[in-house]
Amino acid sequence: ILGQARAASASRSCQTLDPTVTKMSSPFYCPNCKAAVYQSAASCPGCNASFAAGSVWKPQAHLPGSSQLTGPTGVALAAVGIALLIATFFPIGARVLQAQTGGMYGPLFKPYSPALFILLSYVSNYLPLAAIVWFLLRRFKIMERIPSKYKGAWLFGIGTTLILLYSTARVLAATVPGGGVGFVVASLSPIVVIPALVLLVIAVIRLCIGYGKGVV
């Protein structure tokens, strides 16, 4: 009886993990077939790849060939990327600021550099929306429901970086009198912003597809 119990226990320890039901916060994966396995597994139950001493294969903490959006940093990156995408097409924060203050040349901002109004426009446009998206992603555990291969962090990373760099360049250009530098920076918008938006759109579509597969 003891022998049968030990054999059953060993068999269970080698079974493929289901990341949706396992209590492990970070499942490990087979580098050969990408099946979920225990970190201490001697071999992969899916493809029989050996993880024994001397083998070049070992269980990996991340799904091979995929960048994951995991942990607070990953969720924050996704939230900022989604917020930048939404705010670009629906700049609600900037419009509210414009309506409440009279704009760049209104009585509140007229004594100051145009850079101040542009900076506050970006902050009011992006920051509140990013906080809302981050809260929703965390509250409903959306990222945890999406399979790892659909979490392309590099798409969000590059798209977000390009838009933030362009926004920073616009603010800095507005500090230069005359408007010439600002015009040059604005003329570069199609070269920088459009590719960034394309990357963010692809990233969001991948997340939506992954979410649909994850909840099925």
C-alpha positions as CSV (number, residue, x, y, z in Angstrom):
1,I,0.0,0.0,0.0
2,L,2.8,2.4,0.9
3,G,4.5,1.6,-2.4
4,Q,1.3,2.4,-4.3
5,A,0.9,5.6,-2.5
6,R,4.4,6.7,-3.2
7,A,4.0,5.8,-6.9
8,A,0.8,7.8,-7.1
9,S,2.5,10.8,-5.4
10,A,5.4,10.7,-7.8
11,S,3.0,10.4,-10.8
12,R,1.1,13.5,-9.6
13,S,4.3,15.4,-9.2
14,C,5.2,14.9,-12.9
15,Q,1.8,15.8,-14.2
16,T,1.4,19.0,-16.3
17,L,0.3,22.0,-14.4
18,D,-2.7,24.0,-15.2
19,P,-1.7,27.7,-14.7
20,T,-5.3,28.6,-14.1
21,V,-5.8,26.3,-11.1
22,T,-2.3,25.9,-9.6
23,K,-1.5,27.6,-6.4
24,M,1.9,28.5,-7.7
25,S,2.1,32.2,-8.5
26,S,4.7,31.7,-11.2
27,P,4.4,28.3,-13.0
28,F,7.5,26.9,-14.8
29,Y,7.6,25.8,-18.4
30,C,9.3,23.2,-20.5
31,P,11.8,24.9,-22.9
32,N,11.1,22.2,-25.5
33,C,7.3,22.0,-25.8
34,K,6.3,24.9,-23.5
35,A,4.1,22.7,-21.2
36,A,3.7,23.9,-17.6
37,V,5.7,21.7,-15.2
38,Y,6.9,21.8,-11.6
39,Q,10.2,23.4,-11.0
40,S,11.5,20.2,-9.4
41,A,10.3,17.9,-12.2
42,A,12.8,15.4,-13.5
43,S,11.3,15.4,-17.0
44,C,8.5,16.9,-19.0
45,P,5.3,14.8,-19.0
46,G,4.4,16.3,-22.4
47,C,7.5,15.6,-24.5
48,N,9.6,13.5,-22.1
49,A,12.4,16.1,-22.2
50,S,14.9,15.3,-19.4
51,F,15.7,17.9,-16.7
52,A,18.1,15.7,-14.9
53,A,21.6,16.7,-13.9
54,G,23.8,17.3,-17.0
55,S,20.8,18.0,-19.3
56,V,20.8,21.3,-21.1
57,W,17.1,21.6,-20.5
58,K,15.7,23.0,-17.3
59,P,12.3,24.3,-16.3
60,Q,12.0,28.0,-17.1
61,A,10.2,30.6,-15.0
62,H,8.8,32.3,-18.2
63,L,7.2,30.8,-21.2
64,P,9.9,30.4,-23.8
65,G,9.8,32.8,-26.7
66,S,7.3,35.2,-25.0
67,S,7.7,38.4,-23.1
68,Q,5.3,38.4,-20.2
69,L,3.4,41.3,-18.5
70,T,3.5,39.9,-15.0
71,G,3.6,41.6,-11.6
72,P,2.9,45.3,-10.8
73,T,5.4,46.6,-13.3
74,G,3.9,44.6,-16.2
75,V,0.4,45.6,-15.3
76,A,1.4,49.3,-15.0
77,L,3.1,49.1,-18.4
78,A,-0.1,47.7,-20.0
79,A,-2.2,50.3,-18.2
80,V,-0.1,53.2,-19.4
81,G,0.0,51.8,-23.0
82,I,-3.8,51.4,-23.0
83,A,-4.3,54.8,-21.5
84,L,-2.0,56.5,-24.1
85,L,-3.9,54.8,-26.9
86,I,-7.4,55.9,-25.6
87,A,-6.3,59.4,-24.7
88,T,-4.8,60.0,-28.2
89,F,-8.2,59.5,-29.8
90,F,-10.3,60.8,-26.9
91,P,-8.3,63.6,-25.1
92,I,-10.9,64.2,-22.5
93,G,-8.5,65.5,-19.8
94,A,-7.0,68.1,-22.2
95,R,-10.4,69.3,-23.2
96,V,-11.6,69.7,-19.7
97,L,-8.4,71.6,-18.8
98,Q,-9.0,73.8,-21.9
99,A,-12.6,74.5,-21.0
100,Q,-11.8,75.3,-17.3
101,T,-8.8,77.6,-17.8
102,G,-9.4,79.2,-21.2
103,G,-6.5,77.4,-22.8
104,M,-2.8,78.2,-23.4
105,Y,-3.5,81.9,-23.8
106,G,-6.3,82.2,-21.2
107,P,-6.0,84.4,-18.1
108,L,-4.5,81.5,-16.0
109,F,-1.7,80.4,-18.3
110,K,-1.0,83.5,-20.4
111,P,1.7,84.9,-18.0
112,Y,3.7,81.6,-18.3
113,S,5.5,79.6,-21.0
114,P,3.2,77.6,-23.3
115,A,5.2,74.6,-22.1
116,L,3.3,74.7,-18.8
117,F,-0.1,74.3,-20.4
118,I,1.2,71.6,-22.8
119,L,2.7,69.7,-19.9
120,L,-0.5,69.9,-17.8
121,S,-2.5,68.9,-20.8
122,Y,-0.5,65.7,-21.2
123,V,-0.7,65.0,-17.4
124,S,-4.5,65.5,-17.2
125,N,-4.9,63.5,-20.4
126,Y,-2.8,60.4,-19.5
127,L,-2.4,60.1,-15.7
128,P,-6.1,59.8,-14.5
129,L,-6.9,57.4,-17.4
130,A,-3.8,55.3,-16.7
131,A,-4.8,55.1,-13.0
132,I,-8.4,53.9,-13.9
133,V,-7.1,51.3,-16.4
134,W,-4.5,50.0,-13.8
135,F,-7.2,49.7,-11.2
136,L,-9.5,47.8,-13.5
137,L,-6.7,45.4,-14.6
138,R,-5.8,44.7,-11.0
139,R,-9.3,44.6,-9.6
140,F,-10.6,42.1,-12.1
141,K,-7.3,40.2,-12.5
142,I,-7.5,40.6,-16.2
143,M,-3.8,40.0,-16.9
144,E,-3.9,36.7,-14.9
145,R,-6.6,35.4,-17.3
146,I,-4.6,36.0,-20.4
147,P,-2.2,33.2,-21.7
148,S,1.4,34.3,-21.6
149,K,2.0,34.2,-25.3
150,Y,-0.5,37.1,-25.8
151,K,1.3,39.4,-23.4
152,G,3.8,41.0,-25.7
153,A,5.5,43.5,-23.3
154,W,7.8,44.8,-26.0
155,L,4.8,46.1,-28.0
156,F,3.6,48.2,-25.1
157,G,7.2,49.1,-24.2
158,I,8.1,50.5,-27.6
159,G,4.8,52.2,-28.2
160,T,4.6,53.8,-24.8
161,T,8.3,55.0,-25.0
162,L,7.8,56.6,-28.5
163,I,4.7,58.5,-27.4
164,L,6.3,59.7,-24.1
165,L,9.4,60.8,-25.9
166,Y,7.4,62.8,-28.4
167,S,5.3,64.3,-25.7
168,T,8.5,65.3,-23.8
169,A,10.0,66.8,-27.0
170,R,6.9,68.9,-27.5
171,V,7.0,70.3,-24.0
172,L,10.7,71.1,-24.2
173,A,10.3,72.7,-27.7
174,A,7.6,74.9,-26.3
175,T,10.1,76.5,-24.0
176,V,12.0,77.9,-26.9
177,P,10.6,81.3,-28.0
178,G,9.5,81.8,-31.6
179,G,7.7,78.6,-32.2
180,G,10.1,77.3,-34.8
181,V,11.4,74.4,-32.7
182,G,7.8,73.5,-31.8
183,F,6.9,73.4,-35.5
184,V,9.7,71.1,-36.3
185,V,8.8,68.7,-33.5
186,A,5.1,68.8,-34.5
187,S,6.1,67.9,-38.1
188,L,7.7,64.7,-36.8
189,S,4.5,63.5,-35.3
190,P,3.5,61.2,-38.2
191,I,6.9,59.5,-38.1
192,V,6.9,58.9,-34.3
193,V,3.3,58.8,-33.1
194,I,1.7,56.7,-35.9
195,P,4.1,53.7,-35.6
196,A,3.7,54.0,-31.8
197,L,-0.1,53.9,-32.1
198,V,0.1,50.9,-34.5
199,L,2.2,49.0,-31.9
200,L,-0.3,49.8,-29.1
201,V,-3.3,48.8,-31.2
202,I,-1.6,45.4,-32.0
203,A,-0.8,45.0,-28.3
204,V,-4.4,45.7,-27.2
205,I,-5.8,43.4,-29.9
206,R,-3.5,40.6,-28.7
207,L,-4.6,41.1,-25.1
208,C,-8.2,41.0,-26.2
209,I,-7.7,37.7,-28.1
210,G,-5.7,36.3,-25.2
211,Y,-8.4,37.3,-22.8
212,G,-11.1,35.6,-24.9
213,K,-9.0,32.4,-25.0
214,G,-8.2,32.6,-21.3
215,V,-11.9,32.7,-20.1
216,V,-13.1,30.0,-22.4
